[in-house]
Amino acid sequence: MANKAIPDRLKDFMVYKNTTDLVGVADIQLPSFSFATEEVKGAGVFGSFESSVGSFGSQKIILNWHSITDRLFDFLELGAHRLDCRGALQEHDRSSGRPITRALRIVVQGHTTSGELGKLEKNATTDSSTELEITYIKIELDGKNILELDKLNYIYRVNGKDQLADTRRALGL
């Protein structure tokens, strides 16, 4: 089935801590997904190649703050922090050209690995930042679960398909 809409941009988003507390004015750098790999070489292989070992390396999310606020310091508390990022994506209907708004939701949980207070400069943002090592991420588009990774509970789903079912079964989980 052909895509009936042309993706355009993120119109707006809000970030909440613990589902209901508005975080404030911040931009977010989302994590990259890089599989941990190991080189396969030896007898029976003509050359070598990188093979996924079925897990991910370290994944970070970075909040870039526009100014120093109380919320910035909340992230310096020890323990897990849960963020609920809710966005409005804009697309254009191919036939009518009208804009369509789709709901994007990204839930992440992790612990702070660094906090940068930034700089003080007259009439400028402070460029403060908080970096979290994530252990959980879930991405929904219009309420449909398109990605879920829970490193602590051995869950990895893409487009609703359980990617670790065979591994959990082999481990007796």
N, C-alpha and C positions, 0 to 999 in steps of 0.2 A: 504494500500500500504506500503510495507516495505521500510525502509530508505535505500537508495542506496549509502550512504556515511557514513564514520566513522568520527565523529568530532574529531579534534586534538587540535588546539590551536589558539590563537590570534597571527597572524604573526607580525602585526604592527598596530599602530594607530596614529592618529593626533588629536589634540584638537584645536578648533577654538572658539574664542569669537566673538559673533555677526556675525557668519557665515564665515567671511573672515580673521580675525586677528589671526594668529597662536599664541597659548598661550605659547608654549615653552616646556621644558622638565619636564614632570610631570606624575605621575601615578594617577589613579583615583579609589577610592573605591566607587562602585555604591550603590544605596540605597537598603534597604530591603523592602519587601512588607508585612507588618503585618496589617491585618484587625483589626479595633477597634471592640472589643467584649463586650458583656454584659451577665452576668449570668442569665439563665432562670431557675426559680424554683417556686414552689408553687403548688396550687391545680391543679390536672389533670396531673402532671408530677411526675413520680416516680424517684426522685433524682433531679439532676441539670445538666445543660450542658452550655457551652459557645456558644453563637450565635453571628454571625457577625451582626453589626448594619449598614453595607453597606457603611462604609467609612474607610479611612486609618488614622493611627496615623502619627506622625511626621516622615518625611523622609529626610535623609541627604545624600549629596554627598560630598566626601572629595577628594581634590586635594592634593597630596603629591609632593612637589617641591624638586628638587635635589639641587637647589641653589637659592639664593635671586636674583630676577630679577625685572625689572619694572612691569612686568605683575602681580607679586604677590601683589603689592600695588594697582593695578587697582581694585582688588576684595574688597578692603577696602572702596571703594566709596559706598555711600548709593544708594539704588535702586536695581532693578532686574538685574541679570546677566544671559545671555543666552550662553550656551555652545553647540557646535556641535562637537560631537566625532565621527570620521569616522575610522572604522577599517577594516582589512582584516583578515577574519577567514580562517584557513586551515582545509580542510577535505580530506579524502582519498576515492577515488572511490573503492567500494567493488570488482568490477570485474577486473579492470585493475591495481589497487594499485596506480594509479597516483594521485598526489595532485590536489585538487580543491580549488580555492579561491572564497570565498563568501563575499559580501559587508555587513558590519554591520554599522548602523548609530544610534547613540543615541543623542537625543536633550533634554537638560534639561534647565529649567529656575528656578531661585530662588534668594534669597537674602543671603548675608553673615551673618553667625551667629558667626563665630570666625575666627581669623587668628593667626597662630603660626609662629613666625620668625625662630624658630629652634635653632640650635647651631652652633658655629664656632669651627671647629676642622680641623687642618692641614690635607690636602689631603683626605678630607671626604665630603660627601654631607651634606647640612645644615639640612635636614629633616624638612623643613618648610612645613606648611600645611594651607589650606583654607577649611573651612566647609561651605557649602551652605544648607539652608533649601529649598527643592524644592517644587514648586507649579505646575510644569509641567514637564512631561517626555514623550517622544515618542521614541519607538524602532522600527527600520525597519531592515529587513533581506532581502537582494537582492531587495530592493525597496518595499517590501511588509510590510504594517503596521501590526506589531504583538502585539504591546501594546501602548496605549495612555491614559495618565491620566492627566487631567487638573482640579486641585482642585478648581480653581477660576471660571470656566465656567461649572462645573458639567458634565464633560465628562470622561467616563471610557470605553475604548474599548479593547477587547482581541481578537486577530485573526480576526479583522474586525467586531466583534459582539458587538453592543452597550449594555453594561451591565446595564446602568441606564435609558433606554428608559421608562420602566414601572414607575419608580420613578419620572422622569421628567413629565410624563403624569399625574400622580396622583397629582403632585404639580402645574400643570397648566403651566409648563415651555415650 
